[in-house]
C-alpha cells in the first residue's frame, strides 16, 4: 500500500513542457527512484527489471518517445494509448459485460484480462459477442504527478529516459535536487 501523499498542484502540460531542458543534466537519481515509487508507476509498468504488466513496459521509453511525448503521456495518459493496452468493453448476447484488455484472440475467441490484478482471464466466443468497444480513456489515472514537486517530476522523467541507470548523463553532475515549492 502506498503511503498517504500530500497534494502539491494539478500539473498541466503547459507548465511542465517548457522545463524539459532541465531533465538532461543535474538530476537526482535517488529522488527519481523515490518519485517512481511514490507515484506507483511500478504497479502497472515493468521498468528496470521489475513491476507490473497492466501498462506498457517502460524499458527503452526514452528511445521510443521524445521528451515532450513522454511528459504528455504522463500528464495526459488518454491522449495516446499504447497499442494493445486500451481497455475493451465486450457485451455478450446474454447481456454480460466484460471489461479489460484483450490479451489474445483468434477467429473463434477473445481472451480478456479484467482490470483487477486478481481476476482470471475470461474467454469469450466471438459468436457470443453482441457489442465490442475500445475505450478512449487510459487505465492510467490522470493527476499521477499531483503529489510531486517540480524537481521530483523532472527527476522522474530523467529516470525514465535513463532506463534506471544511475550513470546516465541526466545524473552526471551528481548534484542532489531540492524540490522547488510552487
N, C-alpha and C positions, 0 to 999 in steps of 0.2 A: 504494500500500500504506500502511495506517495504521501510524504508529509504535507501538512496544510501549507499552502503558499499564499503570499500576500499579493493582491492586485497592484500592479505598477501603473499600467496605462493600456488603453486599447490601441495597440500599434497599427499603423497604416503603412502601406507600401510607399506612399509619397514621402513619409518621414524617414524610412529606412533605406530606400534605394540610393539616395544621394550619399550615403555613408559607406557604400561598398568598397571604395578605395582603401578604407581603414581595415579591411579584412586581410589584406595582403601581407602585412607585417606587424610585429609588435603585439600579437595576441597572446593570451594566456591559455596554455594547454589545460591546466588544472581547472580553470574557470569554464572552459569549453566542455570538458568531460562532465563537470557538475551540471551545466546547463542542459546537456543532452539527457542526463538522468532526471533532472528536475522537471523537464517538460514531458517526460515519459515516452520519448521517441522510440526507445528500445522495446517498448511493449508491443509495438506493431511492426517496426522496421528492423531488419537484420543489418548490423553495422559492426565493423572491426571484429568479425567472427562470432558475434552473439546477438541475441534479440529475437523478435517475433517474425512472423511471415504474413501477417494480415495486410501489410503495406509493402511497397516495393523495397527490394534490397538496396541499401544506400551505398554499398561499396562502389566506388568509381563515379559517384554522383557529380563530383567536381569536374570530371572529364566529359560527362554526358550533358550537363546543363551549364549555361553561363551563370555567373554570379547573380545577375538580375533575375533569370528564370528560377534559380534556386530559392532566392529570397521570396519571390512571388509565390512559389509553390508552398512555402511555409506560411506566409501571411494569408494567402488566398487559395486554400487547398482545393477548392472546387473549380478553379479557373481552368486547370488542365488536370484531368485524372489519368494516371498512368494506365496504359492499355493492360487489360487483364485484371485490374484492381477496382473497377467500378462495381457497385452493388447492382444486382439484378433482382427484380421482383417478378416472381412467376406465380400466376394464378392457375390452378388446375380446374378441369371441368367439374370437379366435385366441390369447388369453392375454396379449397385450401390455398393459402398464400404462403409461399416460401420466399424469404429474402436472404440474400447472401451473395457470395462471389462464386461464379461458375468456375469450378476447378478443372473440369474437363467435360467434353461432350462428344458424341458421335451422331450418326444418323438416327439412332434409336432412343438415347437417353441423354439427360444433362445431369451432372453431379454438382450439387450446390453446397458450398461450405457456409453455414449460417454465420451471422455476425458475432456470435458469442464464442469465446475460446473453448468452452466445454461442450458445445453442441456437436453432434455427429453429422457427417456429411449426409445429404439427402439425395437419393437418386430418383429422378422424375422421368417417366416415359414421355417422350416427345408427343406421342399420340394423345396424352392426357392434358397437354397444355392448352389452356384457353387464351391466356394473355401473357406476354413477356415484355418487360420494360426495363431499360437500362436507366439507372439513376443518374441525374446530373449533379448530385450532391456527394462530395467525397466523404468517406468514412473518417477521414482525419478532421478532428474538430478545429473550428476557427478559434482564434484567440489563444492559441497554444503558447505564444510568446508573451502574453499579457502579465506574466509573473516575473519577467526578466527585465533587468536594466539594459540600457542601450549597449554598454560594453559587453554584457553577457550574450546578447544576441549576435554581435559581431564575432565574439569568440566561438559561439556555436556554429556559425556559418564557416569560419575558418576550420573548425574541427571536421565538418562535413567534407570540405574540399580537400582536407589533408588525408582522408581515409583513416583517421585516427592515429596518424603518425606524428609524434611529438617533435620529430626532426624536420618537419615541413617548413618551408620558408615563412609561412604565416606566423610561426612561433620562433623564428630565428633570433630575434633580439633577446628573448628570454625575459623581457620585461613583463611584470605582472600588470594586468589592467585593473583599474579601480572603477567599479560601477559608478556611472555618472547619474546623479539624480536629475530627473527631468520634471 
